[in-house]
Amino acid sequence: MSEEITPFAAMVPVLVSEARRRRIALGLVFAVTALAALIIGAQWPKKYDASTTILAQESSIITPLMEGAASTTANANRAGIAQAVIFSRKVMGQILVVGGWMAARPNPVEQDRLIEAIKARTKVVISHENLITISYYDSDPKRAYDVTREYAQLFISESLASKQRESRDAFEFINGQVEAYRKKLTDAEDKLKDYRGANADARPGSETDTDARISQLRTQIENSRMDLMEKRSQEASLNSQLSGESEVTAVQTTQGIYQTQLADLQAQLDKLLMSYTADYPDVVRVRHQMEDLRQQIAQADRRQQGGAPAAVENNSQFNPLYGQLKSQLSASRADIAATSARMSASESMLQSEMERSTRIANSENVTSELTRDYNVNRDVYQDLLKRRENARVSMNLDAKQQGLTFLIQNPAVMPLTPSGLRFMHFGLGGIVLSLVIPLGLLFAIARFDPRVRSTAQLERATGLMVLATIPFYATPQDRQRERLRNVLLALIVVGVALAYLALFWLKLKGMA
């Protein structure tokens, strides 16, 4: 027999015929499907959703006033923070108490299972970066409301407590660092002070003083050397002059002395006139001296006319020029000795200062290292002092709840109607399925059953013409069975309808 697809129009009589033949079975399938959907809908757990929205405020009127002096505690990953806070063991333990699950005294394993189930029914959503929505659903509307409200309160209290702990821990940590660096700074200062106390050359300004002292001593030595050379030259000159003078001079008259000095001045005048004119100051001076000597000679002549010539001394006397030269030579030698001693002392002091400069250079590395440690510790300590005060202000802000704050924007409300699939949905779905499933079964029987049910199907299958058909004539017993089947089908349909109406009425009255 061929497997050609029968047109739908040709299948209609077959469908009607099979529906009449199998109406009881189809009715039972209809009733079972409708009642099963009704029972499932009645037993299906209700789902009541409750949600609350929390506004996280990062700024307030005090934020710009305290900018730079304090840091508010905030974090951009609020979704992760909210879930970490809400699903913490402490919060979930409180939720178990509020939801009434602890009334049955569950053991730790059962508590963990309850917590996992509660977490699965809880959802945390962040919107607009500062709105935190906490949603929870449960079969009990009051418990859904209580749990959601407790979620919001516990989240806010735990978040604020966490902020306070964070700022307090930050302050205590920085304060500990301040104390540690205070000790380091004191130790570095003591080491630097002890080293400078034990090494006089390591004191501040020693290198500058030494350099200035070395420069001064070198200048003194150069000056002393030049002075010594000059004094030795003078000594040589005095020795030369002293060697040409006699220690004792003969007695001479005053007039003779004047004549000798006049002759010397005349010699000087002749020598000057060879190089200069008569108006030259030295020439004029010498002439004035000669004029004075002539006057003194004239006075001596007048005195001589009145008496005998006067001698300077009795017979002989020491040469005054020789004595003067001798005195100058002694003074020059004393100056030479003093200058030499002074130069030797300066050279000794220069050598001492050079050795001191070497010691200062050797101690400079140690001093630089100690000073560097001191400066680093001082800078870090001063920076930590500022940070500690900033942390103190931040801690006070969090204690006064003036930093990052949380407000309940939309509080949780008692859910009045369940969400998701409800009893009405199951009822309507059951009616649709109770009609679709029997019709589908009827179509499958008519489509895939190989038996011949019409003359046209037989002619298409054999390719022969059907000459006559024998109709079916029902007996009284057959008609009675048909009436019973119709009554039974009607009873099935009416029973299903009554069951639906009864359950819907009970649902409206809240009795089921």
DAJO-V701979 format. One record per helix or strand of 2 or more residues. SS is the DSSP state (2 for helix, 1 for strand). FROM is the first residue (numbers start at 0). TO is the last residue. If there is no record, write none. Layout:
# DAJO-V701979
SS;FROM;TO + SS;FROM;TO
This chain:
# DAJO-V701979
2;7;20 + 2;22;42 + 1;46;56 + 2;60;64 + 2;77;85 + 2;88;97 + 2;100;103 + 2;107;119 + 1;121;126 + 1;130;137 + 2;140;197 + 2;199;201 + 2;205;242 + 1;247;249 + 2;253;272 + 2;280;305 + 1;315;317 + 2;319;398 + 1;404;409 + 2;422;447 + 2;454;461 + 2;475;508
